[in-house]
Amino acid sequence: PESEQDVDMSCTCPDWANPCKHIAAVFYVLGVEFNRDPFLLLLLRGMSKERVLAALREKRAQISIVSKADSASSADQVQKSGTESRG
């Protein structure tokens, strides 16, 4: 579900409370299961744990490449400015 409107809560019990004790029990069990396995929430959204971890690894690798390029560029600038001040 992407929003609250995507979640339909209904129960056939005669209890008038919303949520009724049955729906509240389902919420409780879901909370316990999400605490046990946080990736379950993502799985319900159609993303497996493996897919999420692979995407995170790819993003980390991209950040690492950009960071190394930025570091190399900064080192080149420092080296150039040091050479220019001596000349």
Number of C-alpha atoms within 10 A of each C-alpha: 10 7 6 7 7 8 9 8 9 11 13 7 9 7 11 7 7 12 14 16 13 15 14 12 12 11 13 12 12 14 14 12 14 14 12 10 12 13 17 17 17 14 13 10 11 11 13 15 16 10 12 14 11 12 12 12 12 12 12 12 12 12 12 12 12 12 12 12 12 12 12 12 12 12 12 12 12 12 11 11 11 11 10 9 7 6 5
